[in-house]
Amino acid sequence: MASGVAALAFAIVVSLPATALAQTSGIAGVVKDTSGAVMPGVTVEATSPALIERVRTVTTDSQGQYKILDLRPGTYMVSFILPGFSTVKREGIELPATFTATVNADLRVGALEETVTVTGASPVVDTQNVIRRQVVSKDTIDAMPTSKNWSTIGVMTIGVSSNQNDVGGSAGEHQNQLKAHGGSFNDRLVQLDGLMNANMACNYACTGLSTNDASTQELSYEFGAISAEVAGGGVRVNIIPKDGGNRFSGSAFLNFANDKLQGNNVDDTLRGQSVLTADSILKIYDASGALGGPLMKDKLWFFTAHRYWGYEQIRTNTFYEKDQSTFVFTPDFTRPGTETQRNVSDDIRLTWQMSAKNKLSGYFSIGPRKTEHWTLGSTLQPDASNLQNLPKNNFGTVTFRSTLSSKALFEAAMGRMEETWTREPVEDSATSHGYPVTEQTTGISFRAYPNTFSSNYTALRSYRSSLTYVTGSHAFKAGMTLQEGPADTDVYTNKDTFLTVRNGLPFQVSVRTTPYTTHERLVADLGVYGQDTWTIKRLTVNAGLRWDYLNNKVLAQDAPGGTWIGPRHFEPLNDVPDFKDLSPRIGIAYDLFGNGKTAVKATISRYVQTSTVGFARLLNPLNTSVNTATRAWNDAVALGGNGDGIPQLSELGALSNNAFGQVNVATRYDPGTIHGFDRRRNNWEVSTTISHELLSRVAAEVSYFRRAQGHFTTTDNLDVAPGDFQQYCVTAPKDSRLPDGGGNQICGLYDIVPAKFGIATNNVVTFVDNYG
C-alpha cells in the first residue's frame, strides 16, 4: 500500500545555486575553436587559494568536454591552454559547496604566451546535475536573526519544514527535525566531511553535534533527487568546515541579548486566564573566535575555532514549590522556573598535502553541553524537570584523497561520533532525588522528574571510500559507505516509584522494573553504489544504483533487580532486522538553449527508511517487557495507612498487570517485516524542475515533487475478530444549538464485548498490504 504527497515550489535564488551533484563542487564545460569545432587535448587548469595544491589539471576529451571534480568551495580561475592557440583565462568564478559550474571557452589561433582574460558573473544555474540543494554561506549565517544551529537555518530553505521554530536564537541548541516534500523527520541526516554524525538515540535523526559557526564555511542542504551516495531520501545536511590557507587569518564574533531587548504581551486579559508568565529571555550570549593559516606553505594548513554560547530563559507558568511538606502543589509566584543551557565547542582541522597527488585531512571537535531544567513546562515544574548533560560529545574524521591520474580520483574516509548523554535529577532541588509526585486532576508534576532517567553511550563509526573516473563527457563514481557501533543505555528512576495524588491525597503508585541496562548493536549499515553523469551535447543523464544492507543485534542482558522485582536474564537476539534493498536513482538535465542559463530536469528515485539500532531497540526483550504497573495506594490512617506519605507494601493494592517484569510476548513481528529483500519501509520520489537565470547572480526555479510511501505496517490483535465488537448508541444532550434541539440518538459506535474485555492481547505486526 502506498500513499503520495505532491508539492509545487517556486523560488528566486540570489547568488546561490539551485542544484548540484554530490558532496564536492566541480567545474565542467566544452572547449571549441572560433569556427565552433570541438577541441580535444586542451589542458584545463583550475586555480584557487582554496586548494592547498593550488591548481587542478585535466584534459578535454574527443568531444572537447572536460570535468574537474572534488573542488573546495572558493573563488577560481580557469585556464585553457593548447600550443598554437592563445591561452584563455576565466577569472572570478565563485564556486559554492556542492555545485557544478559550467565554464565554456573558445580558443583562437595565436601565440601560447598571448593570454585572453575573460571576466563575467559566476554561473547560478547548474545545467548538468539534478540534486535539489540549497547552500548557505558563512556570511548569510551571520546575517540571520536566529541561532546559528544548522537545523534552525535549514527551516529557511524553500520546501523544508520543521517540527518547531526558533525566534531570535531563543531556542538555543534545541535541534529541529527537518523534512521536505512529504518525507519523514526520521530520515534526516547530518554529515560533516560527508561522514555520518548521529548519537543513535533516534537513528540518524538525532545528533549532539552543535554547529561551531566559526569553523563552518558553508552549510549544504539536499532535499530532493538525492544521489546514490546515501540510502535515505530525507533532508541531508552537510557541514562544510573551513580549511585554513597560505596566509594567517582570524575572526571573532560576539552576540548578546537580555530581557531589556524583548517585549512581553502578558496583560490583565491573559492573567485572568491564568497565564501569569510567558516564555521570556533573561539572557542569550554567543562568543567565538577562529584562527587559520599555514604551518608550512602549500604543504600543511591548520584551522582552529572555539565557541561558547548559551541562554537563560523563563518558561510559561512554571514556578518553584512554596511548601514541600504537603502533596498540594503551591506555586511560589516570586520564583519562576528558568531553563539554562551552556555549550562549548572546540574544533581543529589539519590539511596535509603529502605529495603532488596525495592529500590527508583530519578534523576533531569536542562539544560538551549542559541544560538545566530540560523539559520544563506548565505540567513539569522546576523540581520535576531534569538535567540533560553531554559530558562527552566528540566527533573526529580522517580523509585521504589521491589523484591517481588526470582522470581518476580515489577517496577514503573514516569518522567517529562518540557521545555520552545523560538525563539526571536537577542540581538545584532538595527533592529531585525523592519520589516524583503528579496531581491527577491537573496533570502537574512536582518534587522530582516523573519519568525514567538514563545514561546513554553511543559510538557511531562511519567509513566511506570511492573511486571516480572522469572523462570529458562521463563522471563515473563507485563506492561504499558503512556505519557500525554500540548503543548502551542505563535506565533508572527515583526509588523505582512514582506517586499520584488526587486533590492532594495519596491515590496510586506507579512501580518500575528499574534499574536495567540495554545493549544494542548496529552490526552493519552498508551501502554499495555506482553512479554516472553522462553529458551528450546539451543533455546530461544522471544514473545511479545502490544496494543496502542493514543488520542489528541485541546482546545478552542481565538486569540486577530493584525495589519491586528480582534479577532477570535475557538471551541475545541476532538479525533484528536483516534487510537488503536495491534502489535506482535516475535523472536527466537539459540545457534548453545551450547558453548555460536555462535547465529543465526530471528525476525518479527510490529510497529506504534510514535506521541505526531502531529495530533492535523495538525488539529488545528488556524494552518489550512489562516495565511499569500501577497499584492503589491507601496512605490515610483511617484506611489502614500510616499517613507518612511514603508507600509501604501494606498500603498497596494488587498490581494492575500480573505480567509486570516479564517479557511481553503479546506483540510479535511477522518475520517478513524484519528479514529479507525489499522488506524495509521505502519511498519513491518523482520531481521536475525548470531553472532560469534572470539577471546576473539571480535565478528563478519552479519545481514539482511527488512522493509515494511503501511497506507500511499495522498491528493486528489475532484474538479479536470483527464479531467481538457490538454496536451501541448514545443520546445527545438537549441544546438549542444542536440540530433539532438535540436529544437524538447517535449510533454506529462500537465497543468490545464483555467476554473479550481485558484479555491478554495477541498482537502481530505485519504489512498493511496483507489486508488488501
Summary of the structure (lengths in Angstrom):
residues: 772
radius of gyration: 30.4
end to end distance: 8.3
largest distance: 109.5
contacts: 2632
relative contact order: 0.11
helix: 8%
strand: 55%
